[in-house]
Each structure stands twice: as C-alpha cells, then as structure tokens.
Amino acid sequence: MVEDEISPMIKTLEENTEVIEELGLAIVIPTLNEVRSIGKVLDEIAEVFADRKKVDVIIVDGHSTDGTGKIAREKGAQVIY
C-alpha cells in the first residue's frame, strides 16, 4: 500500500523537475516505524533527482523503534527526532 501512495508523488516530482531545479529542493518525510519502506523511498528519490547537485532529504522521525532513522541516515538523509 505504501508504494501505491509514493509512486504518484514521485511521478509528480519527475514532471516538475525543471521548476524544482530553479527553486531548489528539500523533501521532508514524517515517519514512525517505516523500516520496511524508508530505504526504497529514499532510493527512489535519489534516482529521480540523480542529476541534481543537491537535494536535502529530512526525515522527521516520531521516535521509531524499528531502525527507521538508522536506515535513513545510512541513505544520506538528515534525521530529526
């Protein structure tokens, strides 16, 4: 179910890459125990924006107990608790 919700968001970002390139980009993702999906989400974001100089991904974690923050940090996201 999570993938069904994420795919349209990624497609919208892909379609607006030129506008985003001019404005800069920070993606904020709230999470709570999302270890099963956070890696895939961050990989997709990295793939979509691979040609950009910098994309800031900020994970706002609600004190997950399943390692969500650890995976997000390993993928290069900034994690805020």
PDB file of N, CA, C and O in Angstrom:
ATOM      1  N   MET A   1       0.818  -1.191   0.000  1.00  0.00           N
ATOM      2  CA  MET A   1       0.000   0.000   0.000  1.00  0.00           C
ATOM      3  C   MET A   1       0.861   1.253   0.000  1.00  0.00           C
ATOM      4  O   MET A   1       0.519   2.227  -0.670  1.00  0.00           O
ATOM      5  N   VAL A   2       1.955   1.252   0.725  1.00  0.00           N
ATOM      6  CA  VAL A   2       2.826   2.428   0.784  1.00  0.00           C
ATOM      7  C   VAL A   2       3.347   2.774  -0.603  1.00  0.00           C
ATOM      8  O   VAL A   2       3.378   3.946  -0.979  1.00  0.00           O
ATOM      9  N   GLU A   3       3.759   1.763  -1.368  1.00  0.00           N
ATOM     10  CA  GLU A   3       4.268   2.014  -2.711  1.00  0.00           C
ATOM     11  C   GLU A   3       3.220   2.664  -3.594  1.00  0.00           C
ATOM     12  O   GLU A   3       3.554   3.527  -4.406  1.00  0.00           O
ATOM     13  N   ASP A   4       1.952   2.269  -3.455  1.00  0.00           N
ATOM     14  CA  ASP A   4       0.871   2.868  -4.232  1.00  0.00           C
ATOM     15  C   ASP A   4       0.720   4.349  -3.928  1.00  0.00           C
ATOM     16  O   ASP A   4       0.364   5.131  -4.809  1.00  0.00           O
ATOM     17  N   GLU A   5       0.988   4.741  -2.687  1.00  0.00           N
ATOM     18  CA  GLU A   5       0.883   6.141  -2.291  1.00  0.00           C
ATOM     19  C   GLU A   5       2.099   6.944  -2.731  1.00  0.00           C
ATOM     20  O   GLU A   5       1.979   8.131  -3.033  1.00  0.00           O
ATOM     21  N   ILE A   6       3.263   6.314  -2.772  1.00  0.00           N
ATOM     22  CA  ILE A   6       4.507   7.014  -3.075  1.00  0.00           C
ATOM     23  C   ILE A   6       4.678   7.241  -4.570  1.00  0.00           C
ATOM     24  O   ILE A   6       5.131   8.313  -4.973  1.00  0.00           O
ATOM     25  N   SER A   7       4.335   6.282  -5.391  1.00  0.00           N
ATOM     26  CA  SER A   7       4.558   6.381  -6.827  1.00  0.00           C
ATOM     27  C   SER A   7       3.961   7.636  -7.459  1.00  0.00           C
ATOM     28  O   SER A   7       4.647   8.280  -8.253  1.00  0.00           O
ATOM     29  N   PRO A   8       2.713   8.020  -7.149  1.00  0.00           N
ATOM     30  CA  PRO A   8       2.185   9.262  -7.732  1.00  0.00           C
ATOM     31  C   PRO A   8       2.973  10.496  -7.309  1.00  0.00           C
ATOM     32  O   PRO A   8       3.129  11.431  -8.094  1.00  0.00           O
ATOM     33  N   MET A   9       3.475  10.507  -6.060  1.00  0.00           N
ATOM     34  CA  MET A   9       4.259  11.651  -5.591  1.00  0.00           C
ATOM     35  C   MET A   9       5.570  11.740  -6.372  1.00  0.00           C
ATOM     36  O   MET A   9       5.973  12.826  -6.788  1.00  0.00           O
ATOM     37  N   ILE A  10       6.227  10.611  -6.569  1.00  0.00           N
ATOM     38  CA  ILE A  10       7.485  10.594  -7.315  1.00  0.00           C
ATOM     39  C   ILE A  10       7.233  11.038  -8.747  1.00  0.00           C
ATOM     40  O   ILE A  10       8.019  11.811  -9.294  1.00  0.00           O
ATOM     41  N   LYS A  11       6.149  10.567  -9.370  1.00  0.00           N
ATOM     42  CA  LYS A  11       5.820  10.964 -10.740  1.00  0.00           C
ATOM     43  C   LYS A  11       5.596  12.470 -10.827  1.00  0.00           C
ATOM     44  O   LYS A  11       6.061  13.109 -11.771  1.00  0.00           O
ATOM     45  N   THR A  12       4.892  13.042  -9.861  1.00  0.00           N
ATOM     46  CA  THR A  12       4.660  14.485  -9.851  1.00  0.00           C
ATOM     47  C   THR A  12       5.987  15.231  -9.752  1.00  0.00           C
ATOM     48  O   THR A  12       6.186  16.236 -10.436  1.00  0.00           O
ATOM     49  N   LEU A  13       6.893  14.751  -8.910  1.00  0.00           N
ATOM     50  CA  LEU A  13       8.206  15.380  -8.795  1.00  0.00           C
ATOM     51  C   LEU A  13       8.972  15.285 -10.096  1.00  0.00           C
ATOM     52  O   LEU A  13       9.615  16.251 -10.507  1.00  0.00           O
ATOM     53  N   GLU A  14       8.914  14.134 -10.754  1.00  0.00           N
ATOM     54  CA  GLU A  14       9.607  13.956 -12.033  1.00  0.00           C
ATOM     55  C   GLU A  14       9.092  14.948 -13.072  1.00  0.00           C
ATOM     56  O   GLU A  14       9.876  15.529 -13.822  1.00  0.00           O
ATOM     57  N   GLU A  15       7.788  15.137 -13.115  1.00  0.00           N
ATOM     58  CA  GLU A  15       7.171  16.024 -14.102  1.00  0.00           C
ATOM     59  C   GLU A  15       7.531  17.486 -13.871  1.00  0.00           C
ATOM     60  O   GLU A  15       7.475  18.285 -14.805  1.00  0.00           O
ATOM     61  N   ASN A  16       7.896  17.847 -12.659  1.00  0.00           N
ATOM     62  CA  ASN A  16       8.182  19.239 -12.326  1.00  0.00           C
ATOM     63  C   ASN A  16       9.661  19.493 -12.044  1.00  0.00           C
ATOM     64  O   ASN A  16      10.004  20.447 -11.345  1.00  0.00           O
ATOM     65  N   THR A  17      10.518  18.663 -12.572  1.00  0.00           N
ATOM     66  CA  THR A  17      11.944  18.762 -12.288  1.00  0.00           C
ATOM     67  C   THR A  17      12.532  20.115 -12.693  1.00  0.00           C
ATOM     68  O   THR A  17      13.376  20.652 -11.977  1.00  0.00           O
ATOM     69  N   GLU A  18      12.102  20.673 -13.826  1.00  0.00           N
ATOM     70  CA  GLU A  18      12.659  21.957 -14.268  1.00  0.00           C
ATOM     71  C   GLU A  18      12.349  23.074 -13.273  1.00  0.00           C
ATOM     72  O   GLU A  18      13.225  23.874 -12.946  1.00  0.00           O
ATOM     73  N   VAL A  19      11.135  23.129 -12.803  1.00  0.00           N
ATOM     74  CA  VAL A  19      10.744  24.153 -11.832  1.00  0.00           C
ATOM     75  C   VAL A  19      11.504  23.946 -10.531  1.00  0.00           C
ATOM     76  O   VAL A  19      12.009  24.900  -9.940  1.00  0.00           O
ATOM     77  N   ILE A  20      11.581  22.713 -10.096  1.00  0.00           N
ATOM     78  CA  ILE A  20      12.277  22.397  -8.853  1.00  0.00           C
ATOM     79  C   ILE A  20      13.754  22.748  -8.967  1.00  0.00           C
ATOM     80  O   ILE A  20      14.350  23.230  -8.004  1.00  0.00           O
ATOM     81  N   GLU A  21      14.346  22.514 -10.124  1.00  0.00           N
ATOM     82  CA  GLU A  21      15.766  22.818 -10.345  1.00  0.00           C
ATOM     83  C   GLU A  21      16.034  24.300 -10.091  1.00  0.00           C
ATOM     84  O   GLU A  21      17.056  24.656  -9.504  1.00  0.00           O
ATOM     85  N   GLU A  22      15.125  25.158 -10.529  1.00  0.00           N
ATOM     86  CA  GLU A  22      15.293  26.596 -10.344  1.00  0.00           C
ATOM     87  C   GLU A  22      15.098  27.004  -8.883  1.00  0.00           C
ATOM     88  O   GLU A  22      15.786  27.901  -8.397  1.00  0.00           O
ATOM     89  N   LEU A  23      14.185  26.367  -8.193  1.00  0.00           N
ATOM     90  CA  LEU A  23      13.828  26.777  -6.842  1.00  0.00           C
ATOM     91  C   LEU A  23      14.647  26.104  -5.749  1.00  0.00           C
ATOM     92  O   LEU A  23      14.696  26.604  -4.625  1.00  0.00           O
ATOM     93  N   GLY A  24      15.281  24.997  -6.050  1.00  0.00           N
ATOM     94  CA  GLY A  24      15.943  24.207  -5.028  1.00  0.00           C
ATOM     95  C   GLY A  24      14.930  23.224  -4.453  1.00  0.00           C
ATOM     96  O   GLY A  24      13.729  23.337  -4.702  1.00  0.00           O
ATOM     97  N   LEU A  25      15.427  22.261  -3.683  1.00  0.00           N
ATOM     98  CA  LEU A  25      14.520  21.235  -3.218  1.00  0.00           C
ATOM     99  C   LEU A  25      14.908  20.719  -1.846  1.00  0.00           C
ATOM    100  O   LEU A  25      16.065  20.378  -1.598  1.00  0.00           O
ATOM    101  N   ALA A  26      13.938  20.669  -0.970  1.00  0.00           N
ATOM    102  CA  ALA A  26      14.068  19.988   0.318  1.00  0.00           C
ATOM    103  C   ALA A  26      12.829  19.119   0.456  1.00  0.00           C
ATOM    104  O   ALA A  26      11.704  19.594   0.305  1.00  0.00           O
ATOM    105  N   ILE A  27      13.043  17.855   0.740  1.00  0.00           N
ATOM    106  CA  ILE A  27      11.941  16.917   0.906  1.00  0.00           C
ATOM    107  C   ILE A  27      11.878  16.541   2.380  1.00  0.00           C
ATOM    108  O   ILE A  27      12.865  16.078   2.951  1.00  0.00           O
ATOM    109  N   VAL A  28      10.724  16.739   2.988  1.00  0.00           N
ATOM    110  CA  VAL A  28      10.529  16.420   4.405  1.00  0.00           C
ATOM    111  C   VAL A  28       9.554  15.251   4.479  1.00  0.00           C
ATOM    112  O   VAL A  28       8.450  15.304   3.939  1.00  0.00           O
ATOM    113  N   ILE A  29       9.994  14.184   5.167  1.00  0.00           N
ATOM    114  CA  ILE A  29       9.181  12.980   5.263  1.00  0.00           C
ATOM    115  C   ILE A  29       8.961  12.640   6.740  1.00  0.00           C
ATOM    116  O   ILE A  29       9.912  12.312   7.448  1.00  0.00           O
ATOM    117  N   PRO A  30       7.715  12.718   7.204  1.00  0.00           N
ATOM    118  CA  PRO A  30       7.436  12.279   8.580  1.00  0.00           C
ATOM    119  C   PRO A  30       7.397  10.752   8.614  1.00  0.00           C
ATOM    120  O   PRO A  30       6.851  10.128   7.704  1.00  0.00           O
ATOM    121  N   THR A  31       7.967  10.150   9.649  1.00  0.00           N
ATOM    122  CA  THR A  31       7.988   8.694   9.746  1.00  0.00           C
ATOM    123  C   THR A  31       7.714   8.220  11.167  1.00  0.00           C
ATOM    124  O   THR A  31       7.923   8.942  12.142  1.00  0.00           O
ATOM    125  N   LEU A  32       7.246   7.001  11.246  1.00  0.00           N
ATOM    126  CA  LEU A  32       7.125   6.277  12.515  1.00  0.00           C
ATOM    127  C   LEU A  32       7.132   4.790  12.164  1.00  0.00           C
ATOM    128  O   LEU A  32       6.178   4.266  11.588  1.00  0.00           O
ATOM    129  N   ASN A  33       8.217   4.133  12.520  1.00  0.00           N
ATOM    130  CA  ASN A  33       8.370   2.698  12.268  1.00  0.00           C
ATOM    131  C   ASN A  33       8.126   2.332  10.802  1.00  0.00           C
ATOM    132  O   ASN A  33       7.260   1.517  10.484  1.00  0.00           O
ATOM    133  N   GLU A  34       8.905   2.949   9.924  1.00  0.00           N
ATOM    134  CA  GLU A  34       8.783   2.729   8.483  1.00  0.00           C
ATOM    135  C   GLU A  34       9.990   1.992   7.912  1.00  0.00           C
ATOM    136  O   GLU A  34      10.334   2.185   6.746  1.00  0.00           O
ATOM    137  N   VAL A  35      10.639   1.147   8.719  1.00  0.00           N
ATOM    138  CA  VAL A  35      11.856   0.473   8.273  1.00  0.00           C
ATOM    139  C   VAL A  35      11.624  -0.338   6.996  1.00  0.00           C
ATOM    140  O   VAL A  35      12.550  -0.497   6.201  1.00  0.00           O
ATOM    141  N   ARG A  36      10.430  -0.845   6.787  1.00  0.00           N
ATOM    142  CA  ARG A  36      10.157  -1.661   5.598  1.00  0.00           C
ATOM    143  C   ARG A  36      10.104  -0.854   4.311  1.00  0.00           C
ATOM    144  O   ARG A  36      10.298  -1.411   3.231  1.00  0.00           O
ATOM    145  N   SER A  37       9.846   0.442   4.404  1.00  0.00           N
ATOM    146  CA  SER A  37       9.683   1.227   3.177  1.00  0.00           C
ATOM    147  C   SER A  37      10.652   2.388   3.028  1.00  0.00           C
ATOM    148  O   SER A  37      10.844   2.866   1.910  1.00  0.00           O
ATOM    149  N   ILE A  38      11.266   2.860   4.093  1.00  0.00           N
ATOM    150  CA  ILE A  38      12.058   4.093   4.006  1.00  0.00           C
ATOM    151  C   ILE A  38      13.242   3.964   3.056  1.00  0.00           C
ATOM    152  O   ILE A  38      13.561   4.913   2.339  1.00  0.00           O
ATOM    153  N   GLY A  39      13.889   2.824   3.040  1.00  0.00           N
ATOM    154  CA  GLY A  39      15.020   2.636   2.132  1.00  0.00           C
ATOM    155  C   GLY A  39      14.610   2.764   0.680  1.00  0.00           C
ATOM    156  O   GLY A  39      15.291   3.427  -0.102  1.00  0.00           O
ATOM    157  N   LYS A  40      13.503   2.137   0.309  1.00  0.00           N
ATOM    158  CA  LYS A  40      13.005   2.206  -1.067  1.00  0.00           C
ATOM    159  C   LYS A  40      12.601   3.636  -1.426  1.00  0.00           C
ATOM    160  O   LYS A  40      12.894   4.111  -2.523  1.00  0.00           O
ATOM    161  N   VAL A  41      11.938   4.308  -0.514  1.00  0.00           N
ATOM    162  CA  VAL A  41      11.523   5.695  -0.763  1.00  0.00           C
ATOM    163  C   VAL A  41      12.758   6.565  -1.028  1.00  0.00           C
ATOM    164  O   VAL A  41      12.785   7.332  -1.991  1.00  0.00           O
ATOM    165  N   LEU A  42      13.763   6.446  -0.182  1.00  0.00           N
ATOM    166  CA  LEU A  42      14.965   7.264  -0.344  1.00  0.00           C
ATOM    167  C   LEU A  42      15.732   6.890  -1.603  1.00  0.00           C
ATOM    168  O   LEU A  42      16.310   7.763  -2.250  1.00  0.00           O
ATOM    169  N   ASP A  43      15.751   5.610  -1.962  1.00  0.00           N
ATOM    170  CA  ASP A  43      16.390   5.185  -3.215  1.00  0.00           C
ATOM    171  C   ASP A  43      15.678   5.784  -4.421  1.00  0.00           C
ATOM    172  O   ASP A  43      16.327   6.226  -5.369  1.00  0.00           O
ATOM    173  N   GLU A  44      14.346   5.800  -4.390  1.00  0.00           N
ATOM    174  CA  GLU A  44      13.581   6.377  -5.499  1.00  0.00           C
ATOM    175  C   GLU A  44      13.824   7.879  -5.613  1.00  0.00           C
ATOM    176  O   GLU A  44      13.971   8.404  -6.717  1.00  0.00           O
ATOM    177  N   ILE A  45      13.866   8.560  -4.489  1.00  0.00           N
ATOM    178  CA  ILE A  45      14.157   9.998  -4.510  1.00  0.00           C
ATOM    179  C   ILE A  45      15.539  10.238  -5.109  1.00  0.00           C
ATOM    180  O   ILE A  45      15.706  11.124  -5.947  1.00  0.00           O
ATOM    181  N   ALA A  46      16.525   9.457  -4.687  1.00  0.00           N
ATOM    182  CA  ALA A  46      17.886   9.607  -5.213  1.00  0.00           C
ATOM    183  C   ALA A  46      17.924   9.349  -6.718  1.00  0.00           C
ATOM    184  O   ALA A  46      18.632  10.040  -7.450  1.00  0.00           O
ATOM    185  N   GLU A  47      17.172   8.365  -7.176  1.00  0.00           N
ATOM    186  CA  GLU A  47      17.148   8.048  -8.604  1.00  0.00           C
ATOM    187  C   GLU A  47      16.510   9.167  -9.422  1.00  0.00           C
ATOM    188  O   GLU A  47      17.035   9.568 -10.460  1.00  0.00           O
ATOM    189  N   VAL A  48      15.385   9.660  -8.946  1.00  0.00           N
ATOM    190  CA  VAL A  48      14.662  10.713  -9.662  1.00  0.00           C
ATOM    191  C   VAL A  48      15.498  11.988  -9.759  1.00  0.00           C
ATOM    192  O   VAL A  48      15.473  12.677 -10.778  1.00  0.00           O
ATOM    193  N   PHE A  49      16.230  12.293  -8.705  1.00  0.00           N
ATOM    194  CA  PHE A  49      16.973  13.550  -8.671  1.00  0.00           C
ATOM    195  C   PHE A  49      18.486  13.344  -8.779  1.00  0.00           C
ATOM    196  O   PHE A  49      19.261  14.158  -8.276  1.00  0.00           O
ATOM    197  N   ALA A  50      18.899  12.270  -9.426  1.00  0.00           N
ATOM    198  CA  ALA A  50      20.317  11.938  -9.539  1.00  0.00           C
ATOM    199  C   ALA A  50      21.123  13.035 -10.243  1.00  0.00           C
ATOM    200  O   ALA A  50      22.310  13.200  -9.960  1.00  0.00           O
ATOM    201  N   ASP A  51      20.507  13.771 -11.139  1.00  0.00           N
ATOM    202  CA  ASP A  51      21.229  14.798 -11.885  1.00  0.00           C
ATOM    203  C   ASP A  51      21.290  16.143 -11.156  1.00  0.00           C
ATOM    204  O   ASP A  51      21.920  17.081 -11.645  1.00  0.00           O
ATOM    205  N   ARG A  52      20.657  16.241 -10.019  1.00  0.00           N
ATOM    206  CA  ARG A  52      20.695  17.499  -9.256  1.00  0.00           C
ATOM    207  C   ARG A  52      21.946  17.560  -8.404  1.00  0.00           C
ATOM    208  O   ARG A  52      22.453  16.541  -7.936  1.00  0.00           O
ATOM    209  N   LYS A  53      22.429  18.767  -8.215  1.00  0.00           N
ATOM    210  CA  LYS A  53      23.612  18.964  -7.387  1.00  0.00           C
ATOM    211  C   LYS A  53      23.338  18.607  -5.931  1.00  0.00           C
ATOM    212  O   LYS A  53      24.160  17.970  -5.272  1.00  0.00           O
ATOM    213  N   LYS A  54      22.182  19.022  -5.440  1.00  0.00           N
ATOM    214  CA  LYS A  54      21.876  18.754  -4.034  1.00  0.00           C
ATOM    215  C   LYS A  54      20.372  18.720  -3.813  1.00  0.00           C
ATOM    216  O   LYS A  54      19.634  19.611  -4.232  1.00  0.00           O
ATOM    217  N   VAL A  55      19.952  17.673  -3.147  1.00  0.00           N
ATOM    218  CA  VAL A  55      18.570  17.539  -2.699  1.00  0.00           C
ATOM    219  C   VAL A  55      18.649  17.230  -1.210  1.00  0.00           C
ATOM    220  O   VAL A  55      19.256  16.238  -0.807  1.00  0.00           O
ATOM    221  N   ASP A  56      18.040  18.071  -0.406  1.00  0.00           N
ATOM    222  CA  ASP A  56      18.027  17.832   1.035  1.00  0.00           C
ATOM    223  C   ASP A  56      16.823  16.975   1.382  1.00  0.00           C
ATOM    224  O   ASP A  56      15.683  17.351   1.109  1.00  0.00           O
ATOM    225  N   VAL A  57      17.080  15.823   1.986  1.00  0.00           N
ATOM    226  CA  VAL A  57      16.003  14.955   2.446  1.00  0.00           C
ATOM    227  C   VAL A  57      16.056  14.954   3.971  1.00  0.00           C
ATOM    228  O   VAL A  57      17.062  14.592   4.582  1.00  0.00           O
ATOM    229  N   ILE A  58      14.950  15.369   4.557  1.00  0.00           N
ATOM    230  CA  ILE A  58      14.859  15.468   6.011  1.00  0.00           C
ATOM    231  C   ILE A  58      13.783  14.507   6.488  1.00  0.00           C
ATOM    232  O   ILE A  58      12.622  14.606   6.092  1.00  0.00           O
ATOM    233  N   ILE A  59      14.180  13.583   7.337  1.00  0.00           N
ATOM    234  CA  ILE A  59      13.248  12.644   7.935  1.00  0.00           C
ATOM    235  C   ILE A  59      12.893  13.165   9.323  1.00  0.00           C
ATOM    236  O   ILE A  59      13.772  13.357  10.163  1.00  0.00           O
ATOM    237  N   VAL A  60      11.621  13.389   9.558  1.00  0.00           N
ATOM    238  CA  VAL A  60      11.146  13.786  10.877  1.00  0.00           C
ATOM    239  C   VAL A  60      10.568  12.520  11.502  1.00  0.00           C
ATOM    240  O   VAL A  60       9.450  12.107  11.196  1.00  0.00           O
ATOM    241  N   ASP A  61      11.352  11.924  12.378  1.00  0.00           N
ATOM    242  CA  ASP A  61      11.009  10.614  12.915  1.00  0.00           C
ATOM    243  C   ASP A  61      10.318  10.738  14.271  1.00  0.00           C
ATOM    244  O   ASP A  61      10.787  11.454  15.156  1.00  0.00           O
ATOM    245  N   GLY A  62       9.222  10.046  14.417  1.00  0.00           N
ATOM    246  CA  GLY A  62       8.443  10.074  15.654  1.00  0.00           C
ATOM    247  C   GLY A  62       8.932   9.041  16.666  1.00  0.00           C
ATOM    248  O   GLY A  62       8.132   8.325  17.268  1.00  0.00           O
ATOM    249  N   HIS A  63      10.250   8.970  16.849  1.00  0.00           N
ATOM    250  CA  HIS A  63      10.876   8.032  17.791  1.00  0.00           C
ATOM    251  C   HIS A  63      10.584   6.573  17.433  1.00  0.00           C
ATOM    252  O   HIS A  63      10.141   5.786  18.270  1.00  0.00           O
ATOM    253  N   SER A  64      10.844   6.238  16.171  1.00  0.00           N
ATOM    254  CA  SER A  64      10.671   4.860  15.713  1.00  0.00           C
ATOM    255  C   SER A  64      11.527   3.920  16.545  1.00  0.00           C
ATOM    256  O   SER A  64      12.602   4.285  17.022  1.00  0.00           O
ATOM    257  N   THR A  65      11.033   2.719  16.705  1.00  0.00           N
ATOM    258  CA  THR A  65      11.758   1.699  17.468  1.00  0.00           C
ATOM    259  C   THR A  65      12.249   0.566  16.578  1.00  0.00           C
ATOM    260  O   THR A  65      12.754  -0.440  17.077  1.00  0.00           O
ATOM    261  N   ASP A  66      12.104   0.721  15.257  1.00  0.00           N
ATOM    262  CA  ASP A  66      12.435  -0.364  14.337  1.00  0.00           C
ATOM    263  C   ASP A  66      13.669  -0.101  13.473  1.00  0.00           C
ATOM    264  O   ASP A  66      13.961  -0.889  12.573  1.00  0.00           O
ATOM    265  N   GLY A  67      14.390   0.974  13.722  1.00  0.00           N
ATOM    266  CA  GLY A  67      15.590   1.263  12.944  1.00  0.00           C
ATOM    267  C   GLY A  67      15.364   2.172  11.749  1.00  0.00           C
ATOM    268  O   GLY A  67      16.253   2.310  10.909  1.00  0.00           O
ATOM    269  N   THR A  68      14.209   2.787  11.653  1.00  0.00           N
ATOM    270  CA  THR A  68      13.910   3.699  10.541  1.00  0.00           C
ATOM    271  C   THR A  68      14.970   4.788  10.414  1.00  0.00           C
ATOM    272  O   THR A  68      15.488   5.025   9.323  1.00  0.00           O
ATOM    273  N   GLY A  69      15.295   5.448  11.519  1.00  0.00           N
ATOM    274  CA  GLY A  69      16.275   6.534  11.497  1.00  0.00           C
ATOM    275  C   GLY A  69      17.647   6.063  11.058  1.00  0.00           C
ATOM    276  O   GLY A  69      18.332   6.770  10.318  1.00  0.00           O
ATOM    277  N   LYS A  70      18.060   4.896  11.492  1.00  0.00           N
ATOM    278  CA  LYS A  70      19.363   4.343  11.120  1.00  0.00           C
ATOM    279  C   LYS A  70      19.444   4.121   9.614  1.00  0.00           C
ATOM    280  O   LYS A  70      20.435   4.489   8.983  1.00  0.00           O
ATOM    281  N   ILE A  71      18.419   3.529   9.046  1.00  0.00           N
ATOM    282  CA  ILE A  71      18.391   3.290   7.593  1.00  0.00           C
ATOM    283  C   ILE A  71      18.411   4.621   6.851  1.00  0.00           C
ATOM    284  O   ILE A  71      19.143   4.773   5.873  1.00  0.00           O
ATOM    285  N   ALA A  72      17.619   5.579   7.304  1.00  0.00           N
ATOM    286  CA  ALA A  72      17.561   6.886   6.645  1.00  0.00           C
ATOM    287  C   ALA A  72      18.912   7.579   6.671  1.00  0.00           C
ATOM    288  O   ALA A  72      19.333   8.150   5.665  1.00  0.00           O
ATOM    289  N   ARG A  73      19.601   7.537   7.811  1.00  0.00           N
ATOM    290  CA  ARG A  73      20.950   8.143   7.900  1.00  0.00           C
ATOM    291  C   ARG A  73      21.907   7.440   6.965  1.00  0.00           C
ATOM    292  O   ARG A  73      22.705   8.095   6.293  1.00  0.00           O
ATOM    293  N   GLU A  74      21.846   6.118   6.906  1.00  0.00           N
ATOM    294  CA  GLU A  74      22.723   5.366   6.011  1.00  0.00           C
ATOM    295  C   GLU A  74      22.489   5.733   4.552  1.00  0.00           C
ATOM    296  O   GLU A  74      23.409   5.651   3.739  1.00  0.00           O
ATOM    297  N   LYS A  75      21.276   6.134   4.214  1.00  0.00           N
ATOM    298  CA  LYS A  75      20.944   6.546   2.850  1.00  0.00           C
ATOM    299  C   LYS A  75      21.238   8.010   2.606  1.00  0.00           C
ATOM    300  O   LYS A  75      21.003   8.506   1.505  1.00  0.00           O
ATOM    301  N   GLY A  76      21.750   8.723   3.613  1.00  0.00           N
ATOM    302  CA  GLY A  76      22.157  10.107   3.438  1.00  0.00           C
ATOM    303  C   GLY A  76      21.144  11.158   3.856  1.00  0.00           C
ATOM    304  O   GLY A  76      21.368  12.351   3.651  1.00  0.00           O
ATOM    305  N   ALA A  77      20.039  10.733   4.436  1.00  0.00           N
ATOM    306  CA  ALA A  77      19.042  11.711   4.878  1.00  0.00           C
ATOM    307  C   ALA A  77      19.420  12.291   6.232  1.00  0.00           C
ATOM    308  O   ALA A  77      20.102  11.644   7.027  1.00  0.00           O
ATOM    309  N   GLN A  78      18.976  13.500   6.486  1.00  0.00           N
ATOM    310  CA  GLN A  78      19.108  14.105   7.796  1.00  0.00           C
ATOM    311  C   GLN A  78      17.920  13.624   8.619  1.00  0.00           C
ATOM    312  O   GLN A  78      16.781  13.686   8.157  1.00  0.00           O
ATOM    313  N   VAL A  79      18.173  13.147   9.827  1.00  0.00           N
ATOM    314  CA  VAL A  79      17.081  12.618  10.653  1.00  0.00           C
ATOM    315  C   VAL A  79      16.912  13.515  11.871  1.00  0.00           C
ATOM    316  O   VAL A  79      17.867  13.811  12.589  1.00  0.00           O
ATOM    317  N   ILE A  80      15.682  13.934  12.080  1.00  0.00           N
ATOM    318  CA  ILE A  80      15.318  14.750  13.226  1.00  0.00           C
ATOM    319  C   ILE A  80      14.318  13.957  14.057  1.00  0.00           C
ATOM    320  O   ILE A  80      13.344  13.425  13.523  1.00  0.00           O
ATOM    321  N   TYR A  81      14.558  13.878  15.365  1.00  0.00           N
ATOM    322  CA  TYR A  81      13.638  13.159  16.254  1.00  0.00           C
ATOM    323  C   TYR A  81      12.778  14.132  17.006  1.00  0.00           C
ATOM    324  O   TYR A  81      11.938  13.723  17.807  1.00  0.00           O
TER     325      TYR A  81
END
